[in-house]
Amino acid sequence: MMKKIFLTTALLSSVTWNMAVAQSYNPNYPSNMSYNYSNYGKPTLKTKENELKRFSIGFDYIFGSAGIVDKQISLDNPLLGGDPFETNTSRFDDRVDSLNGNIGFRPFRYLGFEAFYQKSLENTDVQYRESYAQDIRFAQTEYTLKYEAYGIDVLGYIPVTTWLEFLGTFGVAKYEFDAELNFNAYREVTDKDNLYKSTSYKINEAKTALRYGVGAQVWLSKRLAFRAMYRYADIGGEFFEDIQEVSLGVRYNF
């Protein structure tokens, strides 16, 4: 899964790189300056055409993978006479994509800050199903994993050209996880929405964690930038160990 993520990131980054090379945008300074942010903050450069862009709003799509501690689970069978269902937490799908919205402030040449809110896309995975020949009811396991997070990152910028910057980030975030395994029985095979009985195993965990990231930002115009990042969050929880993420997004600067 992570291999696909990195291939997608490389492809989009390559396309964006070629776009930026063709335009060679300098977002904040006159085109005859050779180095982006080389005079960051000097009032003599503030013109109507080339005002410093200190604030940003952004949006990211995040490809995530969660590390889950392996714990045994036993659920009673919701069908009469059925055997208990034995499994473990590693059976949860560790792929957890999410959406991220953020607000940034860059007061210095090489340093900035971003506050963010992130919410995962709920993913339900059916892994097991059983039914009996003399019974119209059937049962199946449904694994669901989701989370939300909010916090602040400190960003370090390394300008490379008038349109490209490398980034390093360090931040702290509050993560709230909800994982649930339901063994649901339905009254009829042809009617999945007709719930008959359910047994469940739930995990609710909230942790404050440190996160680290590296990436690159390509300026597409004087206000719009494309960003690709890899980030690692050390959760260290009872059920969730960590999260690895690759994000692709845009920033509008003003």
Secondary structure, 3 states (H helix, E strand, C coil): CHHHHHHHHHHHHHHHHHHHHHHCCCCCCCCCCCCCCCCCCCHHHCCCCCCCCCEEEEEEEEEEEEEECCCEEEECCCCCCCCCEEEEHHHCCCECCEEEEEEEECCCCCEEEEEEEEEECCEEEEEEEEECCCCCCEEEEEEEEEEEEEEEEEEEEEECCCCEEEEEEEEEEEEEEEEEEEEEEEEECCEEEEEEEEEEEEEEEEEEEEEEEEEEEEECCCCEEEEEEEEEEECCCCCEEEEEEEEEEEEEEC
